[in-house]
Amino acid sequence: MKLTWKLLATALCSIALTNLHAAKGGSPVWTDAKAEDIPIDFKIQGEYANTDFGAQVIALGDGTFQAVLYPGGLPGAGWDEKNRSLLAGKLNGKNAEFSPADGKRKYLANPPGEFSASAKYPPEGHKPYSGTLKGDTLTITREKGEPIKLKKTIRKSPTMGAQPPANAIVLFDGTGTDAFDGGRVDEMTKLLNTDGRDIKTKGKWSNYTMHIEFMLPFRPHARGQGRGNSGFYQVDHYEVQILDSFGLEGKNNECGGVYTKANPRINMCLPPLNWQTYDVEFRNAIAENGKKISNAVMTLGHNGVVVHDQLEISGKTGGSRSDPEGTPGPIKLQGHGNPLQYRNVWIVPKD
């Protein structure tokens, strides 16, 4: 009977949290790809590719989409990191039809008809392509040449499931939250949930390597910072942004960015409700006699691709602890009112 009531309480908590987020942000949020009420938009969104092109289809709510077409392949997998074409999409039964994204558009605009996934519109290399998405095939029609057929692909980080080495401190393996202040283990999924509130490790460190796996919620109607906002704080001083930035520009306030400090080299964010990885090597700032003499340095891999290589972080980011730089600190997983989920979290302290 106790277990039954505990499961019931957990379920009610999850339902209440979902309703809270829908009300607060003005848009529904899903944390489970198998949810019965998840819209068909979720199935259509995602990555499509062949040997010469890649495409990322972003769900914008109510059966609307934007497809970003990349010559060469997907980001981190062949794209020339320069040229893109944008297509506007709309649900047609179980399929989607795409036309050139034209008209007046603005980065992350709320109306789908004005939305641009590129900060500069039109982006460099933009071509007036159209297309149709049926099943797992996105067919792009161009003015000249054969149609481009792209198949849906689900990429998996090469560091997914990385096992902690013998000298690692396991912070979360699905069995409990003893290493943290805050957080909740879901009884059904055995995942660590923020429930929209901050989680901090009880331990404090200065220099380390760390692995963490996270899942962003699906919130198609939201834009920008409303789309699953969270943060992975190194020593609770320096925020690595966690955000559904799938298909976007890759800015410092988007996934993989160091908030207000540095853009990721390339945007490696996967679609929401897909597991993603951060692998970090961090060296804390150094202070002598109360004065900082060297900056913190970080190398960050996002889904197996290095997006920051020996980055010097010039100072603390917002929302950090008040202690001076160069002091040991905890790892913070920011709640920020969003239902983030984590698993396989471990750290290897260094001298």
Buried (B, 14 or more C-beta within 10 A) or exposed (E): EEEEEEEEEBEEBBEEBBEBBBEEBEBBBBBBBEEEEBBBBBBBBBBBBBEEBBBBBBBBBEBBBBBBBBBBBBBBBBBEEEBBBBBBBBBEEEBBBBBBBBEEBEBBBBEBBBBBBBEEBBBEEBBBBBBBBEEEEBBBBBEEEEEBEBEBBEBBBEBBEBEBEEEBBEBBBEEEBEBBEBBBBBEEBEBBBBBBBBBBBEBBBBBBBBBBBBBBBBBBBBBBBBBBBBBBBBBBBBBBBBBBBBBBBBBBBBBBBBBBBBBBBBBBBBBBBBBBBBBBBBBBBBBEEEEBEBBBBBBBBBBBBBBBEEBBBBBBBEBBBEBEBBBBBBBBBBBBBBBBBBBBBBBBBEE
